[in-house]
């Protein structure tokens, strides 16, 4: 059974189940439309997330787009030559056809050739498969590549893995009309800079078709190097301070049903900064009572024990980050926004009982991100030597590749060290891939995932079309307008809160 669409077909229809079980599936189309691009990108995200290597997704998507464009262009070229009664295998006809091919087929206001391609039997199929050690994405177009074209592509693939600077490529790329120009070389260099080898990308011709295969190890480092890298990370985590004792003491009071509001207030009063935070919160837009809250006891009553407990954890973590990772204050501010969005989504979706957990999970979702950025230079040198990745300037995806662990998994490890609740740990671990979370925590994870999507949406890193369908369905977000309306509500509420806090 196939999922039908005006632009593409997916088979089997339930590709999500195929990813979960490791079964083969494909998406097929004739031309590269926006809807098709969104569908393919969404599938690649999920395919990589299954194996906790989602940090490679932008690299893989970029090279996939280049290969798909080349495949569609190759099919369009065959169609064009046929419509012009030119023999693509004849040198003179090939020269004549290529002189006008681009100018005629890529007219913004004339879709004649694209429309004909849609009606033809020329198609591109992307097949997703897994083996014990690798995941593979094979892009096939059903028109065989010419020997001269194949030789040129294979030559450029080989050279691209040797370039150290994109400027080196320009001298070799005098004509990219064959579909194997600078764009392909830049995409290949992305693979190389991600620590992958030339074997990652193979281009071949067989049985009337051309296939480009991206093959990625499920584990980007071997078991022994992973063990040694893990030891370095564990050392770093061991050095991260615990939640301050005075915060833990107040938490114990909050957890004790015998504790009184007075006892809790008196304990908080020993911490002036915490006292100020609670009074400020009690007078913010979220807790308006019609009168100004001036005493700590009234503030504790107004916020409630659950709210105080949430604030205690947030304060404790903030103090650790402030003392050890202060230069990442911008990320902490973004985390505060995600925390607010998570709590607000829980309330809007009538899951208010999860509000406090959602707030903390949103707040801590990227704590592993901060730790990765903060690893000392000598640790990074050892890790890159162990992983066999040398001479690469760090960026978060490359750092995660070196570690062999994602920032979300690392964040879960840190929160486990702090003895946080299991639901909180799982929400942090799976906030990029909610469909893989344990069923009992799925609701909380989906809330944090959606809040994180809104943060990425604001930063231009996410499009509505790329959000996992099951998360949208979970909250009955059936169209883009509903998604945007909820975002506007979240953003306006957050801005009102910040305005109230700062006045």
N, C-alpha and C positions, 0 to 999 in steps of 0.2 A: 504494500500500500504506500502511496506517495502523498506527500503534502503538496497540493497544487497551489500555484501562485502565478499571477500574470507574468512574472519575470523569472521564476525559478521553480524547481521541483526538489524536494528533499525525500530521500528514500533510505531506510524505512522512515515512516512519518515521525515516529517517536525517537528522534535522534538523541534526546536527553537520556533515554533508557540505554541506547547504544553506547553512549559515553560511559555510563555507569557500569555497564557489563563488559566493556572492552570490545564490543562487536563493531564490525565494519559498517559504515554508512556513507552516503554521498549527497552532495548538492549539485544540481546541474542547471545550466542556463545558456542562453545564446549570446546575450550581450550584457555588458557590465553596467547595470542601472543602480541608482541609489538604494532602492529597497534590497536589491541583491547584495550589495556591499555590506549593508547593515546586518543582513542575515548571516553572511559568511563571517563577519567580524565577531558577532555574538557567539557563533558556534566555536570559533577558535578560542575565544576567551574561556568558554566552559571546558573545552578540550584540554587546555593547558592547566586550568585551575584544578581539574581532577587530580593532577599529579603534583600540586602545590608548586608549580613553576609559572604562575601567572605573571611574574616579573619579566618574563620573556615575551609577553603578549604583543606589545607594541612593535618589537623587532620582527616577530613572526608575521604580524598583520602587514607591516610595511613591505616585507619581501614578498608576501603572498600577493599583495596588490600589484606589485611590479610584474610578477610572473603571470598573473591572470590577465593583466593588460596586454602583455606580450602574446598570450594564447588567443585572446579575442582578436587582437590585431592580425595574427597569423591567419585566423579563419576569415576575417574580413578581407584580407589580401586575396585569398583563394576565390572568394565570392566576387570581388572586384575584377580580377583577371578574367573570370568566367563571363561576367556581364560585358566586358570589353572585347571578348573573343580573342584574348591573348593567352599564349601558352606559357605558363609560369616556369616551365622546365627549359624553355628556349632562351638563350642568352640575350638575343636582341629584343624579344618580346618582354623579357624581364626588365630590361633597361627602360624600355618605353613605358611599361606599366608603372614602374616605381617613380618615374618623373612626375606623374600626376596623382599617384595613389593618396598621399597625405592631403593634398590640396582639395581633392574632390570628396573624400570620405569623411573628413573631420570638419565639416561646415556646421557652425553652431545653429544656424537657422534651417539647415537642410538635413533631414534624418532619413533620406531615401535609402541609403545603403544600410544603415542600422536597422531600419524597418524590414528590409529584405533579409538581413541576417537573422532577425527574430523569426521569420517565417521559414528559414532554411533548416536543413538537417545538420548544419555545422554548429557544434556546441562545445562548451567547456564543462568538464566534470571535475569536482574536487572530492577526492576520496580520503576518508579519515580511517586509519587503521592503527592497531596497537600490537606490539609483540611483548615478549617477556622483558626486553630491555629498552625498547624504543617506542616512541609514538611517531607516526608518519602522516604527512599531508602531501598527497600527490595531485598535481594540477595537470589534467590531460585535455588536449584539444584534438578533435578527430580529423585533423588534416596533418599528414606527415610533414615534418620540417625538411626543407631541402638540405642536402649534404653541406652546401656552402654556408647555410645559416647555422646548422648544428655545429660545424667546425668553429665558426666565429663565436658562438655562445660559449662553447666549452673552453675556448682559448681565453675568453674574458673572465669566465668563472675562475679559471686557474690563476690568472694574473691578479684578480681582485683580492684573493686571499694572501697575496704577497705585498700588496700596496700598504704603505705605512701612513700615507697622506693622500687625501682625495685629489690633490693637485697632480699627483703622479699619473692619475687616470686620464687626464685631459689629452695628453699627447697620443694616447692609444685610441681615443674615441673621436675619430674624425667624422663619423657618420653613424647615427643611431637609428636610421630608417629601418634597419632589419629587426628592430625590437630588442636589441641587446646592447644598448648604449650605456650612458652614464648612470641612468636610473637604476639599472640592474646592478652595476658595479657598486653603487652606494648602498644598495640593499644588502649585497653580499658582505660588504665591509661591516655592516651592522652585526651580521652573524659572527664574523671574525672577532669583532670587539666584544662580543658576548661570550668569548671563550670557546666557540665552536669551531670545528675543523672543516677542511675542504670536503670531507665525506658527507657533511650535513646536507649539501645540495648537489643533486645529480640530475643531468638532463639527458634524455635518451629518445630514440625513435624506434618504434616497433609496431608491426601489425596495423599500419595505416594511421598511426597516431603519434603525437609528441607528448612526452611526460616529463615534468619537472617535479622532483621529489625532495621535500624537506624532511630530514630524519633527525629527530632530537632524542638524546638519551633521557630516559625517565629520571635517572639520577645523573646530574652533571658532574659529579665527582665520584671516584670509586669509594667503596666501603671503608677502606683503611684511611683515606684522606678525610672522609666525612667524620670518622671517629676522632681524628686528631684535631680537626676544625672544631668539632663539638666541645672538645676539652678546652680550647681557647675561649669559646663562648661561655662555657660554664664558669671559667675563672672570672670573666668579666661580670657575669650575673652575680657571682658570689661576693663581688666587691660592691655591688649596689646596696646601699643602706636599707635597713628595714624601715617600716613605717615608724615614725617617732613614738617613743614610749608613752608620752603624755596623751597622744592621739589614741593609742591603743587602750589606754586606761579609761578614757571617756567612752570609747566604743564598748568596752566591757560593761560600763554602767548602763549604756543604752540597751544592751542586750539582756540585762538583768530585769525581769518583770517587777522585782521588788524595789527598784530604784525610783526615787521621786524626782519630779521636775526640779525641785530645789537642789538636790544633790548633784544632778547633772549640770545645772547652771553654775553652781559653785566650783565644780571641777573645770568647766570651760573658762571661768573667770580668771584662772591662773595663767591663761594664755591670751595676752592682750590682742595679738593679731587675729586669733580665731574669734575672740569676742567681737571685734570690729566687723569681721566678715559676716557673722551671724546677725548682728544688728542691721547691717547694710542689706542683707538678704531679706530679713523680715520686713523691711520698709520698701522692698522693690515691688515692681508691677505684679509679680507672681503671687504676692501675699498681701494685697491691699485689703485693709480692714476699715478704712474710713478714718483712722486715727494714727498718729505717729507712735511707733513702738520705741520706747526709750529704755526699758529695763531688759536685762538679759533673760530673766525669768519669763517675761511676756513674749520675748522673741522665740524662746524654746517652745513655749506653748503654741505660738502661732505657726511655727514651721513644722512642729511635730517630731517625734522620735525618729521616724524613718527618714525625714528630711535632714535632720541633724546628722544621722549616721552617714548619709550620702555625702554631706558636706565634709565630714571628718575624713572619709577616704580620699576625697578630692583634695583636701588641704594637705593630708599626709603625703600623697604622691607629688603634689605640686612642690612641696618643700624639698623632697628628694631631687626632683628635676631642677629646681632652682639652684640647689647647692652644687649639683654635679654637671648639669647640662643646660646652664642658663642661656647659652648662646642660641638655643633652639626655641626661644620664647615665642617666635612667630608660629611654630607648629603647635605649641601649647594653646595659643589663642584660637587656632583653627579647631583644635580638639574641644575647646569650650563650646564653640558653635555647634560642632557635631553632637556634643552631649545634650545641648539644649534641644536640637532638632530631634534627637532620639526620644527624649522625654515627651516632647510635644506630639510626636507621631503616635507614641503609645496612648496618649490621652485622646487624640483625635480619632484613633482607630478603636476607641473604647476598650483599651487594654491598660487602663490607668494603674492597675495593680503592679504592672511591670515598669512603671515610670521611673522609679529610683534606680533599679537595675539597669534600665535602658540608658539613663543619664551616665552612670559610671562606665558602662561598656562603651558608649560613644566617646567618653572622655579618654579612655585608656586604649582605644582601638589601635592607635599608631604609636604606642609606647615602644614597641620593638623597632619601629622606624627610627625613633630618636636614638635608641641605644646603638643601632647599626651605624648611624652617622657619627656617633661619638667614640667609636672604637679607636684606641690609640694607634698612632702610625706604626709602632713596632709590632702590634698585634696584626695589623693589616699586612704588613710585610711578610710575617710568618704564614698568615692564611693564604695569601696569594702564591707563596712558594709551595705550600702544601697542595693547593688546588691546581698548580701548574699554569696559573694565569699571571703573566708578568708584563710589565711595561704598560699597564692600562690605568688611566686616570680614573679614580673611583667615581661612581654614580650609584644611586641606590640599587637599580637593577643589577649592575655588575657586582656590587657588594653582596647582594643576595645570591647571585650565581656562585661567587667564591665561597660563601658560607654553606651553600647547599640547603638553605632554609629560608623561608619567607619571613618578612617582618611580622606578619600576623602570628605565625607559629612561635617566633621568638618572643613576642609579646605575651603569649599564653604561658610560656615557660617562666617569664618574670613574675606574672601574676600568681602562678602556682607557688613560686618562692615566697610570695607575700601571704600565702594561705587564703587567697580570695575564694569566694563562693564558686562552685563548679559551673553554674550557669554563666557567671561573669567570664570565667576562663574560656568557655566554649564560644561565647559571643565574640570574644577578641580573636580567637583562633580561626573562626569561620566567617568573619565579617566580609570577606571578599568572595566567598563561595557558600552561601547560606544553604543551598540544596544538599550539601554534604554534612551538615550539622546533625547531631543526634536529634531525633524527633521531639524529645521532651524539651529541648531548648530552641527549637526551630522558630517559634514565635518571636523570642527575644532577638535571635540572630537576624531574622528578616527585618526587624525594626532598625537595628544598627546598620545593616546593609543599605537600607533605603536612605537613612540619614547620610551615610557616607556617599551614596550616589548624588545626593543633593549638594554636598560639599564639592564633589568633583564637577558637577554640573555648573556650579558657580565659577569654578576655576577653569572652565573650558576643557576639562579632561574627560567628560562623559556626555553622551547624547542619549536622549530618551530611548531611541531605537536599540541601544546596546544593553539596556538593563535586562536582567534575567526575567523572562516572562513569568516564571512561577512565583517570583517575589511580587511582581505587580498583581498577579491574579490573587495572591494571598490577601492583599489589601483591597481587592476589587477596584484597582486603578485600571480602567478599561481603555483609556485613550490619553493622548498627550495633553489635552486641555485639563483633564482632571489632575494629571501629574503636575502641571504648571500651577494650577490653582492651589494645590497643597503647598507647593514651594513658596508661593507668594505669601501664604498665611504664615508659614514658618519664618520666613525672612523678616516680615513685618513685626511679628511677635518678638523675635530676637532683638531687633533694632529698638523696639519700645522698651524691652527689658534693660538693654545697655544704656539707653537714655535715662531711665529712671535710676539706675545704679550710679551713674556719673553726675547726677544733679543733687 
